Amino acid sequence: MVYNLVLRMVGSREDAFDLAQETFIKAWHAISLFQFDSKFSTWLCRIASNTCIDFLRKERKRKMISLTVLDDEDAQYEIPVADSRMDPAEITQERWDRQVVYDALQSLPAEYRTVLSLRAIEDMSYEEIGDVLDLKQGTVKSRIARAREKLRRELCGNFSLNHTSDKEKGGMR
Amino acid sequence: MRACEAYIDLIMRSIDGETTAQEEVALHAHLFRCEACRTLYRTYMEIDQLIQNTEEAPPAHLTAAVMHTIRNEKAQAQPKHWIQRYRFTMIAAVAAIVILVSATVGGKHMKLSEGIVADNTEAEAAVAVPETAAEFRCGDVAQGDDGVEEAVTEGALPEAPALAEEVPENGTLQSAGGTQSAEQVDASVNETEETGESAFFPIEYLEMMEQAGYYGDALLIADVDVSALQNMFPEANEVLLENGESAFEVSKEDVRILIEEKAFTVVAEYQSDTENEVYWIILEG
């Protein structure tokens, strides 16, 4: 859970490893502060999220060339450059599809891919996502909706997402 | 064909499981009639499925890395607590035992006839009081006086970490657990005196290790020089200690092999209560 959330937020597996580790260490230090007023997983994800936000802020300052995307009302993080290219010799269709989706996700602003990952991968409710990211439920809902729509547009060139109809096969391809 | 604006919000919430039963009925009634909305609904469902498919297993060594860091932090915290908080208590306790035991043995000596001097010598050997706090920490001190031992080991001092188990190949290390009988202590002390080797890890090295920020296990070895050690462990990290000597961080597995091969003599071992897979090796002298 933590690793995937962190990976979605920062985009780099190397950074995700370090930040997931940092998250667990922070949680270990702060375990006595856990109040049982939320799920432990929510609490852990909140630590992971804050750790990543700090990291992204520092990275933004560090980098000479900002890749910040400000195309939405409260976009505030930069898009990290994905470093996850696969070895072409090992690519299968399935892996290729995964990589395309992964890259499309990484092209979204960090706050969009974060909410979408918490929703789609971690199966969190709007309320839980709001707790993790300290957002109102309305903001969570609108971000998820925008993120899905952006992703749909990103992927429509690779997957016939918006051409699927009842009369066609149930799958996407 | 465009989806109906009025239903997009409902489609999203339905996929996210945030709709009421009534809303679900209304939505599916609409989806039955509207192909565009039905297509959009399926598309978003498929997008979520695609996202789920990108989930990755965390790297296999993530757990080990986290546990390693936590153990190191615990190790750093505990010896610090030990050495800094109880150093003077331990020295004072050892001094008190020396005085107590000297008085007891001295008194006996005066009262007993010369025929019992052998017992007295044995008693002196049994309470051959270690000179340093590190020796005391190894749990070998107070065997000469059970009352003092209890007061020191159970009351004034935290539980002492066990010294390393014996290394049968060269017999240079002795187990110094607190459960040893006085006879066993006598034997170990005598054996140490005979071989000229010490089972106790010198406190000055512990202090230098602490200053260098290391709180794990350590070996004091002899019969090799720096260059020989570097040849044995070409990838060892070298750390300069305060007294100008070097410590070498090496894997325990490598060390075990070389101990079996008798590549060097283990003079003393310090075993912390961590589960480090590395040793600090310090060359004696």
Interface residues (C-beta under 8 A of the other chain):
Chain A: V2 Y3 N4 L7 R13 F17 A20 Q21 F24 I25 W28 D97 R98 V101 Y102 L105 L116 S117 R119 A120 I121 S125 Y126 K141 I144 A145 R148 L151 R152 L155 F159 L161 N162 T164 S165 D166 M172
Chain B: I8 D9 M12 R13 D16 G17 E18 E35 R38 T39 L40 R42 T43 Y44 E46 I47 D48 L50 I51 Q52 N53 T54 E55 E56 P58 P59 L62 A65 V66 T69 I70 E73
